[in-house]
């Protein structure tokens, strides 16, 4: 893959990740069922991708590596569950913008867990995200649906930041596809029992949305992300992935008539600007 193809791949990956909330809302079922269905199709897609590329060498994992993959799967499952709770409570736009707070959590937790110095500009980025989140919700009241959905989305961002830092600390020596498979299998094993009573009642159309969510927004998007990182710098991919909330809001506007207010647009602009700032500061 050359640089031009890698740029196309990462843009397509960001677009697919941005569609996660759309397919989650179209699948008119519970967050537990969405997480279980997404994991089922993601595992199938990752297995197919690993077979097609034929280069992913599965290695024998130590007990510690298995435990860390399981922990990563629990964080991934919690991230999905809380994100789709946010989508159902407050809509795709607020859920996507709330989740976009994860770079701020990453900066703070990275400095705390890895004992890395947090610079003043990074604190400024965190402040921008916080201000953006306050603006995103129309009425910052714990009793309102918008605020409740935003808090679920922020929890989703926190869990994703923890997952990213865990992967940084534990994925050395493991093929990315193998790590993704292990984590998605953990989600599958955790959520299928929770969603089991609902399985017979899920209509065929909802299975279609879950399949699209698992195959394209998880399996294919992750594969494109991994493939592009072999060519592009991490900071380049981070800047492009800052477009994810924009894609999510645009599709929610077109499909569900979730028209963003000026206040929400202002908050979203601050959050996306903070992500760009974070990417520029990345080493």
PASEBA-1860 file (N, C-alpha, C; in nm, 3 decimals):
! residues 283
1> XXXXXXXX> 0.085/-0.120/0.000/0.000/0.000/0.000/0.089/0.125/0.000 ~ 0.065/0.215/-0.099/0.141/0.339/-0.102/0.070/0.446/-0.018 ~ 0.131/0.565/-0.011/0.077/0.668/0.078/-0.061/0.716/0.033 ~ -0.079/0.727/-0.098/-0.209/0.774/-0.148/-0.320/0.676/-0.110 ~ -0.296/0.547/-0.131/-0.396/0.446/-0.095/-0.419/0.443/0.056 ~ -0.313/0.464/0.133/-0.326/0.466/0.279/-0.414/0.583/0.324 ~ -0.400/0.698/0.258/-0.483/0.814/0.293/-0.630/0.786/0.260 ~ -0.655/0.724/0.144/-0.793/0.686/0.111/-0.847/0.586/0.213
9> XXXXXXXX> -0.762/0.492/0.255/-0.805/0.389/0.351/-0.842/0.451/0.485 ~ -0.761/0.545/0.533/-0.787/0.603/0.665/-0.909/0.695/0.662 ~ -0.931/0.764/0.548/-1.052/0.846/0.535/-1.177/0.757/0.533 ~ -1.170/0.644/0.461/-1.283/0.552/0.459/-1.305/0.493/0.597 ~ -1.197/0.462/0.669/-1.210/0.410/0.805/-1.278/0.510/0.898 ~ -1.239/0.637/0.888/-1.302/0.741/0.971/-1.450/0.755/0.938 ~ -1.483/0.747/0.808/-1.623/0.755/0.767/-1.703/0.639/0.824 ~ -1.645/0.518/0.820/-1.715/0.400/0.871/-1.733/0.408/1.021
17> XXXXXXXX> -1.629/0.453/1.094/-1.644/0.471/1.238/-1.753/0.574/1.268 ~ -1.761/0.679/1.186/-1.863/0.781/1.207/-2.004/0.730/1.185 ~ -2.016/0.621/1.107/-2.149/0.563/1.081/-2.197/0.470/1.193 ~ -2.112/0.443/1.292/-2.149/0.349/1.398/-2.278/0.390/1.467 ~ -2.289/0.517/1.503/-2.409/0.564/1.571/-2.533/0.554/1.484 ~ -2.515/0.574/1.352/-2.628/0.567/1.258/-2.686/0.426/1.256 ~ -2.599/0.326/1.236/-2.647/0.187/1.232/-2.701/0.144/1.368 ~ -2.639/0.194/1.475/-2.688/0.161/1.609/-2.828/0.214/1.634
25> XXXXXXXX> -2.857/0.332/1.578/-2.992/0.387/1.595/-3.092/0.318/1.504 ~ -3.049/0.280/1.383/-3.139/0.210/1.291/-3.178/0.073/1.346 ~ -3.085/0.008/1.416/-3.117/-0.121/1.478/-3.199/-0.094/1.603 ~ -3.327/-0.108/1.592/-3.419/-0.068/1.698/-3.425/-0.177/1.806 ~ -3.315/-0.190/1.881/-3.307/-0.290/1.986/-3.225/-0.234/2.102 ~ -3.199/-0.314/2.203/-3.131/-0.266/2.323/-2.980/-0.253/2.299 ~ -2.912/-0.169/2.378/-2.766/-0.158/2.366/-2.693/-0.290/2.385 ~ -2.747/-0.377/2.475/-2.683/-0.508/2.494/-2.689/-0.591/2.366
33> XXXXXXXX> -2.804/-0.589/2.300/-2.821/-0.665/2.177/-2.734/-0.606/2.066 ~ -2.723/-0.474/2.060/-2.638/-0.411/1.959/-2.493/-0.451/1.978 ~ -2.448/-0.449/2.105/-2.309/-0.487/2.134/-2.284/-0.634/2.098 ~ -2.380/-0.722/2.131/-2.364/-0.863/2.100/-2.362/-0.886/1.949 ~ -2.458/-0.826/1.878/-2.463/-0.843/1.733/-2.340/-0.785/1.664 ~ -2.295/-0.671/1.711/-2.175/-0.609/1.652/-2.055/-0.701/1.670 ~ -2.044/-0.760/1.789/-1.930/-0.849/1.816/-1.935/-0.975/1.729 ~ -2.055/-1.031/1.710/-2.068/-1.151/1.627/-2.013/-1.126/1.487
41> XXXXXXXX> -2.060/-1.018/1.424/-2.020/-0.991/1.286/-1.877/-0.937/1.278 ~ -1.832/-0.867/1.383/-1.694/-0.819/1.383/-1.596/-0.935/1.389 ~ -1.625/-1.035/1.470/-1.538/-1.152/1.480/-1.531/-1.223/1.345 ~ -1.647/-1.242/1.281/-1.649/-1.307/1.149/-1.569/-1.227/1.047 ~ -1.584/-1.094/1.049/-1.513/-1.009/0.954/-1.362/-1.012/0.978 ~ -1.321/-1.009/1.104/-1.178/-1.011/1.137/-1.116/-1.145/1.099 ~ -1.190/-1.255/1.121/-1.139/-1.386/1.081/-1.120/-1.393/0.929 ~ -1.217/-1.339/0.856/-1.207/-1.338/0.710/-1.090/-1.253/0.664
49> XXXXXXXX> -1.073/-1.136/0.726/-0.963/-1.047/0.689/-0.828/-1.114/0.718 ~ -0.817/-1.179/0.834/-0.692/-1.246/0.868/-0.660/-1.357/0.768 ~ -0.764/-1.425/0.719/-0.743/-1.533/0.621/-0.704/-1.476/0.485 ~ -0.766/-1.364/0.448/-0.740/-1.305/0.317/-0.599/-1.250/0.305 ~ -0.553/-1.178/0.410/-0.419/-1.120/0.399/-0.312/-1.226/0.417 ~ -0.344/-1.330/0.491/-0.253/-1.443/0.503/-0.120/-1.414/0.568 ~ -0.107/-1.295/0.629/0.022/-1.258/0.689/0.017/-1.253/0.841 ~ -0.102/-1.254/0.895/-0.115/-1.243/1.041/-0.078/-1.375/1.106
57> XXXXXXXX> 0.035/-1.377/1.173/0.082/-1.499/1.239/0.027/-1.504/1.381 ~ -0.060/-1.599/1.408/-0.114/-1.613/1.543/-0.007/-1.675/1.632 ~ 0.018/-1.614/1.745/0.122/-1.663/1.835/0.058/-1.719/1.960 ~ 0.133/-1.805/2.029/0.084/-1.859/2.156/0.098/-1.749/2.262 ~ -0.014/-1.717/2.326/-0.015/-1.607/2.422/0.012/-1.658/2.563 ~ 0.079/-1.575/2.641/0.100/-1.607/2.781/-0.028/-1.578/2.859 ~ -0.034/-1.627/2.981/-0.151/-1.604/3.066/-0.173/-1.454/3.088 ~ -0.064/-1.381/3.105/-0.074/-1.236/3.125/-0.132/-1.169/3.001
65> XXXXXXXX> -0.086/-1.209/2.883/-0.138/-1.149/2.759/-0.286/-1.180/2.740 ~ -0.326/-1.303/2.773/-0.468/-1.338/2.762/-0.551/-1.254/2.859 ~ -0.501/-1.237/2.981/-0.574/-1.157/3.081/-0.589/-1.012/3.034 ~ -0.483/-0.957/2.972/-0.490/-0.819/2.925/-0.585/-0.805/2.806 ~ -0.588/-0.907/2.720/-0.684/-0.904/2.609/-0.828/-0.912/2.660 ~ -0.850/-0.993/2.762/-0.984/-1.002/2.822/-1.023/-0.867/2.884 ~ -0.929/-0.805/2.956/-0.956/-0.673/3.014/-0.986/-0.573/2.903 ~ -0.909/-0.580/2.794/-0.937/-0.492/2.681/-1.075/-0.516/2.623
73> XXXXXXXX> -1.116/-0.642/2.615/-1.249/-0.674/2.566/-1.359/-0.619/2.656 ~ -1.337/-0.624/2.786/-1.435/-0.568/2.880/-1.448/-0.416/2.862 ~ -1.333/-0.350/2.842/-1.336/-0.205/2.818/-1.405/-0.174/2.685 ~ -1.376/-0.255/2.582/-1.438/-0.234/2.451/-1.590/-0.255/2.460 ~ -1.632/-0.362/2.529/-1.775/-0.386/2.545/-1.844/-0.275/2.622 ~ -1.780/-0.228/2.729/-1.836/-0.117/2.805/-1.845/0.011/2.722 ~ -1.744/0.032/2.639/-1.745/0.149/2.549/-1.862/0.141/2.452 ~ -1.883/0.025/2.391/-1.996/0.010/2.297/-2.129/0.029/2.369
81> XXXXXXXX> -2.144/-0.037/2.482/-2.271/-0.032/2.556/-2.307/0.113/2.592 ~ -2.211/0.185/2.651/-2.240/0.322/2.694/-2.263/0.413/2.574 ~ -2.192/0.390/2.463/-2.212/0.474/2.345/-2.353/0.456/2.288 ~ -2.399/0.331/2.278/-2.532/0.309/2.221/-2.643/0.348/2.319 ~ -2.616/0.346/2.449/-2.710/0.406/2.545/-2.724/0.555/2.514 ~ -2.611/0.622/2.488/-2.613/0.765/2.458/-2.690/0.792/2.329 ~ -2.670/0.706/2.228/-2.741/0.724/2.101/-2.892/0.714/2.121 ~ -2.937/0.616/2.200/-3.080/0.597/2.220/-3.141/0.707/2.306
89> XXXXXXXX> -3.062/0.760/2.400/-3.117/0.862/2.491/-3.118/1.000/2.427 ~ -3.007/1.039/2.362/-2.995/1.178/2.319/-2.970/1.197/2.171 ~ -2.958/1.088/2.094/-2.937/1.102/1.950/-2.791/1.084/1.910 ~ -2.772/1.072/1.780/-2.639/1.042/1.726/-2.542/1.158/1.745 ~ -2.588/1.281/1.722/-2.498/1.396/1.724/-2.434/1.415/1.861 ~ -2.516/1.419/1.966/-2.463/1.440/2.101/-2.377/1.321/2.143 ~ -2.420/1.200/2.108/-2.342/1.081/2.144/-2.204/1.084/2.078 ~ -2.200/1.121/1.951/-2.073/1.124/1.878/-1.980/1.230/1.934
97> XXXXXXXX> -2.034/1.348/1.965/-1.951/1.455/2.019/-1.905/1.425/2.160 ~ -1.992/1.361/2.239/-1.950/1.323/2.375/-1.838/1.222/2.373 ~ -1.849/1.123/2.281/-1.743/1.024/2.268/-1.612/1.088/2.222 ~ -1.621/1.195/2.144/-1.501/1.262/2.093/-1.418/1.326/2.204 ~ -1.464/1.317/2.328/-1.385/1.367/2.441/-1.268/1.275/2.475 ~ -1.259/1.158/2.410/-1.158/1.060/2.452/-1.014/1.111/2.441 ~ -0.978/1.201/2.345/-0.838/1.249/2.346/-0.802/1.324/2.474 ~ -0.900/1.395/2.532/-0.872/1.467/2.657/-0.843/1.368/2.769
105> XXXXXXXX> -0.923/1.262/2.779/-0.897/1.159/2.880/-0.762/1.091/2.854 ~ -0.730/1.071/2.727/-0.603/1.005/2.694/-0.485/1.087/2.742 ~ -0.491/1.218/2.720/-0.382/1.306/2.764/-0.365/1.300/2.914 ~ -0.474/1.312/2.987/-0.465/1.313/3.133/-0.419/1.178/3.188 ~ -0.478/1.070/3.136/-0.445/0.937/3.189/-0.306/0.893/3.146 ~ -0.264/0.934/3.026/-0.130/0.896/2.979/-0.024/0.957/3.070 ~ -0.045/1.085/3.106/0.050/1.148/3.196/0.051/1.083/3.333 ~ -0.067/1.038/3.379/-0.078/0.978/3.511/-0.023/0.836/3.514
113> XXXXXXXX> -0.060/0.755/3.414/-0.024/0.613/3.416/0.118/0.586/3.365 ~ 0.163/0.667/3.269/0.295/0.643/3.211/0.398/0.744/3.262 ~ 0.357/0.825/3.360/0.446/0.925/3.420/0.512/1.014/3.316 ~ 0.430/1.056/3.218/0.479/1.147/3.116/0.432/1.288/3.151 ~ 0.520/1.383/3.124/0.489/1.521/3.160/0.376/1.575/3.071 ~ 0.273/1.631/3.134/0.164/1.692/3.060/0.194/1.840/3.041 ~ 0.198/1.883/2.915/0.235/2.020/2.886/0.115/2.113/2.901 ~ 0.147/2.242/2.909/0.042/2.344/2.926/-0.055/2.342/2.809
121> XXXXXXXX> -0.003/2.323/2.688/-0.090/2.319/2.570/-0.187/2.202/2.577 ~ -0.144/2.092/2.638/-0.233/1.976/2.652/-0.344/2.003/2.752 ~ -0.313/2.075/2.859/-0.418/2.117/2.952/-0.517/2.211/2.881 ~ -0.464/2.295/2.791/-0.552/2.384/2.715/-0.646/2.302/2.626 ~ -0.595/2.193/2.568/-0.678/2.106/2.486/-0.790/2.044/2.569 ~ -0.756/1.999/2.690/-0.857/1.941/2.778/-0.964/2.045/2.813 ~ -0.921/2.169/2.838/-1.015/2.276/2.870/-1.109/2.303/2.752 ~ -1.054/2.299/2.630/-1.137/2.318/2.510/-1.244/2.210/2.500
129> XXXXXXXX> -1.205/2.085/2.525/-1.300/1.975/2.519/-1.410/1.993/2.623 ~ -1.371/2.029/2.745/-1.470/2.047/2.852/-1.569/2.158/2.817 ~ -1.517/2.270/2.765/-1.605/2.380/2.725/-1.696/2.336/2.611 ~ -1.641/2.261/2.516/-1.722/2.211/2.405/-1.834/2.121/2.452 ~ -1.806/2.035/2.551/-1.909/1.945/2.603/-2.021/2.021/2.672 ~ -1.986/2.129/2.743/-2.089/2.211/2.808/-2.179/2.274/2.704 ~ -2.120/2.316/2.591/-2.200/2.380/2.486/-2.284/2.281/2.407 ~ -2.235/2.156/2.394/-2.304/2.056/2.312/-2.444/2.028/2.362
137> XXXXXXXX> -2.461/2.015/2.491/-2.593/1.986/2.546/-2.674/2.115/2.560 ~ -2.798/2.119/2.514/-2.876/2.242/2.516/-2.901/2.296/2.656 ~ -2.917/2.205/2.751/-2.948/2.247/2.888/-2.873/2.154/2.982 ~ -2.765/2.205/3.042/-2.681/2.118/3.126/-2.751/2.094/3.260 ~ -2.849/2.004/3.256/-2.929/1.969/3.372/-2.931/1.817/3.382 ~ -2.892/1.764/3.499/-2.884/1.618/3.514/-3.018/1.549/3.493 ~ -3.127/1.624/3.503/-3.259/1.564/3.484/-3.299/1.558/3.336 ~ -3.225/1.626/3.248/-3.264/1.629/3.107/-3.206/1.511/3.032
145> XXXXXXXX> -3.276/1.471/2.925/-3.231/1.357/2.843/-3.099/1.387/2.774 ~ -3.085/1.510/2.725/-2.963/1.546/2.652/-2.841/1.532/2.741 ~ -2.853/1.579/2.865/-2.739/1.570/2.957/-2.709/1.426/2.994 ~ -2.815/1.347/3.018/-2.794/1.206/3.052/-2.725/1.133/2.937 ~ -2.769/1.159/2.813/-2.706/1.097/2.698/-2.561/1.141/2.682 ~ -2.535/1.269/2.707/-2.398/1.320/2.698/-2.308/1.253/2.800 ~ -2.358/1.232/2.921/-2.276/1.166/3.025/-2.245/1.022/2.987 ~ -2.343/0.951/2.928/-2.316/0.816/2.879/-2.208/0.819/2.770
153> XXXXXXXX> -2.215/0.920/2.682/-2.117/0.931/2.574/-1.978/0.963/2.627 ~ -1.971/1.050/2.729/-1.842/1.083/2.790/-1.784/0.959/2.858 ~ -1.869/0.879/2.923/-1.822/0.752/2.981/-1.767/0.662/2.871 ~ -1.834/0.660/2.756/-1.784/0.582/2.643/-1.646/0.630/2.600 ~ -1.626/0.762/2.597/-1.495/0.817/2.563/-1.388/0.781/2.664 ~ -1.424/0.782/2.792/-1.330/0.745/2.898/-1.287/0.599/2.883 ~ -1.383/0.510/2.860/-1.351/0.368/2.844/-1.265/0.343/2.719 ~ -1.292/0.419/2.613/-1.212/0.404/2.492/-1.069/0.453/2.515
161> XXXXXXXX> -1.054/0.561/2.591/-0.920/0.610/2.624/-0.843/0.507/2.706 ~ -0.910/0.445/2.803/-0.846/0.339/2.882/-0.806/0.222/2.794 ~ -0.893/0.187/2.698/-0.862/0.078/2.605/-0.740/0.112/2.520 ~ -0.732/0.235/2.472/-0.618/0.277/2.391/-0.488/0.268/2.469 ~ -0.491/0.312/2.594/-0.370/0.308/2.677/-0.334/0.164/2.713 ~ -0.435/0.081/2.735/-0.408/-0.061/2.762/-0.342/-0.127/2.641 ~ -0.393/-0.095/2.522/-0.335/-0.151/2.401/-0.191/-0.103/2.382 ~ -0.166/0.021/2.417/-0.029/0.072/2.407/0.065/-0.006/2.498
169> XXXXXXXX> 0.016/-0.039/2.616/0.103/-0.105/2.715/0.114/-0.255/2.695 ~ 0.015/-0.317/2.628/0.010/-0.463/2.630/0.017/-0.529/2.493 ~ 0.011/-0.452/2.384/-0.002/-0.515/2.253/0.132/-0.547/2.187 ~ 0.243/-0.514/2.251/0.373/-0.539/2.190/0.393/-0.689/2.169 ~ 0.428/-0.726/2.046/0.452/-0.867/2.016/0.329/-0.943/1.971 ~ 0.211/-0.878/1.974/0.088/-0.943/1.930/0.042/-0.878/1.801 ~ 0.006/-0.959/1.702/-0.048/-0.905/1.577/-0.177/-0.826/1.608 ~ -0.194/-0.706/1.547/-0.315/-0.626/1.573/-0.445/-0.704/1.549
177> XXXXXXXX> -0.447/-0.787/1.444/-0.568/-0.863/1.415/-0.595/-0.964/1.527 ~ -0.490/-1.027/1.579/-0.508/-1.123/1.688/-0.559/-1.053/1.813 ~ -0.505/-0.933/1.840/-0.552/-0.857/1.956/-0.698/-0.817/1.940 ~ -0.733/-0.770/1.820/-0.872/-0.730/1.795/-0.966/-0.850/1.806 ~ -0.924/-0.965/1.756/-1.006/-1.086/1.767/-1.028/-1.125/1.913 ~ -0.921/-1.121/1.992/-0.933/-1.156/2.132/-1.029/-1.065/2.207 ~ -1.019/-0.936/2.179/-1.106/-0.841/2.248/-1.250/-0.855/2.203 ~ -1.272/-0.874/2.072/-1.410/-0.889/2.023/-1.472/-1.021/2.068
185> XXXXXXXX> -1.391/-1.126/2.079/-1.442/-1.253/2.133/-1.487/-1.236/2.278 ~ -1.411/-1.156/2.355/-1.450/-1.129/2.494/-1.583/-1.057/2.500 ~ -1.601/-0.956/2.412/-1.730/-0.885/2.405/-1.842/-0.983/2.372 ~ -1.815/-1.070/2.276/-1.914/-1.169/2.234/-1.956/-1.258/2.351 ~ -1.859/-1.310/2.424/-1.888/-1.400/2.536/-1.960/-1.328/2.649 ~ -1.935/-1.199/2.665/-2.000/-1.123/2.773/-2.143/-1.083/2.738 ~ -2.165/-1.044/2.613/-2.294/-0.983/2.580/-2.397/-1.080/2.521 ~ -2.352/-1.189/2.462/-2.451/-1.285/2.410/-2.540/-1.340/2.522
193> XXXXXXXX> -2.484/-1.378/2.640/-2.575/-1.422/2.748/-2.673/-1.312/2.791 ~ -2.627/-1.185/2.792/-2.717/-1.076/2.832/-2.828/-1.054/2.729 ~ -2.791/-1.073/2.601/-2.888/-1.047/2.494/-2.967/-1.171/2.453 ~ -2.935/-1.287/2.513/-2.995/-1.414/2.469/-3.148/-1.411/2.464 ~ -3.217/-1.357/2.566/-3.365/-1.356/2.559/-3.419/-1.274/2.443 ~ -3.341/-1.179/2.395/-3.390/-1.092/2.287/-3.362/-1.148/2.149 ~ -3.270/-1.244/2.137/-3.228/-1.293/2.006/-3.345/-1.337/1.917 ~ -3.440/-1.417/1.969/-3.550/-1.461/1.880/-3.641/-1.347/1.834
201> XXXXXXXX> -3.640/-1.236/1.908/-3.732/-1.127/1.877/-3.672/-1.021/1.786 ~ -3.545/-1.034/1.750/-3.481/-0.934/1.664/-3.524/-0.956/1.520 ~ -3.590/-0.857/1.457/-3.635/-0.875/1.318/-3.517/-0.880/1.221 ~ -3.545/-0.933/1.101/-3.439/-0.951/1.001/-3.374/-0.818/0.962 ~ -3.453/-0.711/0.956/-3.398/-0.582/0.916/-3.295/-0.533/1.018 ~ -3.323/-0.556/1.147/-3.228/-0.514/1.250/-3.099/-0.597/1.243 ~ -3.111/-0.725/1.204/-2.990/-0.806/1.184/-2.906/-0.749/1.071 ~ -2.971/-0.692/0.971/-2.898/-0.629/0.860/-2.815/-0.511/0.913
209> XXXXXXXX> -2.879/-0.425/0.996/-2.805/-0.310/1.051/-2.691/-0.356/1.141 ~ -2.715/-0.460/1.219/-2.609/-0.512/1.306/-2.495/-0.571/1.224 ~ -2.530/-0.637/1.113/-2.426/-0.693/1.025/-2.342/-0.581/0.965 ~ -2.407/-0.475/0.918/-2.333/-0.362/0.861/-2.245/-0.297/0.967 ~ -2.298/-0.286/1.089/-2.223/-0.228/1.199/-2.100/-0.312/1.233 ~ -2.117/-0.443/1.240/-2.007/-0.530/1.277/-1.904/-0.548/1.168 ~ -1.953/-0.564/1.043/-1.860/-0.592/0.932/-1.788/-0.466/0.887 ~ -1.864/-0.360/0.862/-1.802/-0.241/0.803/-1.748/-0.142/0.907
217> XXXXXXXX> -1.829/-0.114/1.011/-1.788/-0.013/1.110/-1.691/-0.068/1.214 ~ -1.672/-0.200/1.216/-1.580/-0.259/1.313/-1.469/-0.336/1.242 ~ -1.507/-0.447/1.176/-1.406/-0.531/1.113/-1.329/-0.459/1.002 ~ -1.400/-0.404/0.903/-1.334/-0.336/0.792/-1.265/-0.208/0.837 ~ -1.334/-0.128/0.921/-1.274/-0.002/0.966/-1.145/-0.028/1.043 ~ -1.147/-0.128/1.131/-1.026/-0.161/1.208/-0.915/-0.209/1.115 ~ -0.950/-0.290/1.017/-0.850/-0.342/0.923/-0.788/-0.230/0.841 ~ -0.871/-0.134/0.795/-0.818/-0.020/0.722/-0.726/0.064/0.810
225> XXXXXXXX> -0.766/0.079/0.934/-0.685/0.157/1.029/-0.548/0.092/1.048 ~ -0.548/-0.040/1.070/-0.422/-0.113/1.091/-0.335/-0.105/0.966 ~ -0.397/-0.126/0.848/-0.320/-0.125/0.723/-0.260/0.012/0.695 ~ -0.334/0.119/0.721/-0.283/0.253/0.693/-0.169/0.292/0.786 ~ -0.171/0.239/0.910/-0.065/0.273/1.004/0.070/0.217/0.962 ~ 0.070/0.120/0.870/0.197/0.068/0.820/0.265/0.169/0.727 ~ 0.189/0.267/0.678/0.243/0.365/0.583/0.243/0.506/0.641 ~ 0.134/0.543/0.710/0.118/0.679/0.760/0.168/0.693/0.902
233> XXXXXXXX> 0.200/0.816/0.939/0.238/0.846/1.077/0.112/0.848/1.164 ~ 0.130/0.818/1.293/0.016/0.815/1.385/-0.052/0.951/1.393 ~ 0.027/1.059/1.387/-0.034/1.192/1.398/-0.123/1.222/1.277 ~ -0.085/1.171/1.159/-0.167/1.191/1.040/-0.301/1.122/1.054 ~ -0.298/0.997/1.101/-0.424/0.924/1.119/-0.511/0.990/1.226 ~ -0.447/1.045/1.330/-0.524/1.109/1.438/-0.598/1.232/1.385 ~ -0.532/1.311/1.299/-0.596/1.430/1.242/-0.716/1.389/1.157 ~ -0.699/1.285/1.075/-0.808/1.241/0.988/-0.924/1.186/1.070
241> XXXXXXXX> -0.893/1.114/1.178/-0.999/1.058/1.261/-1.074/1.167/1.338 ~ -1.019/1.288/1.342/-1.093/1.399/1.402/-1.217/1.434/1.320 ~ -1.223/1.385/1.196/-1.340/1.409/1.111/-1.457/1.319/1.147 ~ -1.433/1.217/1.231/-1.539/1.121/1.263/-1.666/1.187/1.317 ~ -1.656/1.279/1.417/-1.780/1.343/1.465/-1.851/1.421/1.356 ~ -1.775/1.481/1.263/-1.837/1.557/1.154/-1.919/1.465/1.066 ~ -1.863/1.349/1.032/-1.937/1.251/0.952/-2.064/1.207/1.025 ~ -2.050/1.177/1.155/-2.165/1.131/1.233/-2.277/1.232/1.237
249> XXXXXXXX> -2.242/1.359/1.262/-2.343/1.465/1.270/-2.409/1.487/1.134 ~ -2.329/1.485/1.027/-2.384/1.507/0.893/-2.485/1.399/0.856 ~ -2.452/1.272/0.883/-2.544/1.164/0.849/-2.668/1.168/0.938 ~ -2.653/1.204/1.066/-2.769/1.214/1.154/-2.863/1.325/1.107 ~ -2.805/1.433/1.056/-2.884/1.544/1.003/-2.962/1.498/0.879 ~ -2.895/1.426/0.789/-2.958/1.383/0.666/-3.064/1.275/0.688 ~ -3.034/1.177/0.774/-3.120/1.059/0.787/-3.228/1.075/0.893 ~ -3.196/1.141/1.005/-3.290/1.148/1.117/-3.339/1.290/1.145
257> XXXXXXXX> -3.299/1.383/1.060/-3.337/1.523/1.079/-3.295/1.576/1.216 ~ -3.180/1.529/1.267/-3.125/1.581/1.392/-3.046/1.708/1.359 ~ -3.118/1.819/1.349/-3.056/1.945/1.308/-2.977/2.002/1.426 ~ -2.845/2.019/1.412/-2.765/2.072/1.523/-2.792/2.221/1.543 ~ -2.805/2.260/1.668/-2.823/2.402/1.699/-2.689/2.475/1.685 ~ -2.694/2.609/1.686/-2.570/2.687/1.679/-2.482/2.658/1.799 ~ -2.545/2.640/1.915/-2.468/2.609/2.036/-2.397/2.474/2.022 ~ -2.467/2.374/1.966/-2.406/2.242/1.947/-2.293/2.250/1.845
265> XXXXXXXX> -2.313/2.326/1.738/-2.208/2.342/1.639/-2.085/2.410/1.698 ~ -2.110/2.510/1.785/-1.997/2.578/1.849/-1.921/2.481/1.940 ~ -1.995/2.399/2.018/-1.931/2.301/2.104/-1.855/2.197/2.024 ~ -1.918/2.151/1.913/-1.851/2.053/1.828/-1.726/2.109/1.765 ~ -1.728/2.236/1.726/-1.609/2.300/1.669/-1.495/2.304/1.770 ~ -1.527/2.333/1.896/-1.424/2.335/2.000/-1.365/2.195/2.021 ~ -1.451/2.094/2.024/-1.403/1.957/2.047/-1.315/1.910/1.932 ~ -1.362/1.932/1.808/-1.282/1.890/1.692/-1.151/1.969/1.686
273> XXXXXXXX> -1.155/2.099/1.719/-1.032/2.179/1.721/-0.933/2.123/1.824 ~ -0.988/2.079/1.938/-0.901/2.021/2.041/-0.834/1.892/1.992 ~ -0.909/1.812/1.913/-0.853/1.688/1.859/-0.740/1.721/1.761 ~ -0.762/1.821/1.675/-0.656/1.863/1.582/-0.534/1.912/1.659 ~ -0.558/1.989/1.765/-0.448/2.038/1.847/-0.372/1.922/1.910 ~ -0.447/1.823/1.958/-0.384/1.706/2.018/-0.297/1.632/1.917 ~ -0.348/1.619/1.793/-0.272/1.549/1.689/-0.144/1.624/1.652 ~ -0.152/1.756/1.649/-0.032/1.836/1.616/0.074/1.826/1.724
281> XXX> 0.028/1.806/1.849/0.124/1.797/1.960/0.183/1.657/1.974 ~ 0.119/1.558/1.905/0.165/1.419/1.919/0.305/1.404/1.863 ~ 0.385/1.323/1.929/0.522/1.300/1.883/0.527/1.175/1.799
END
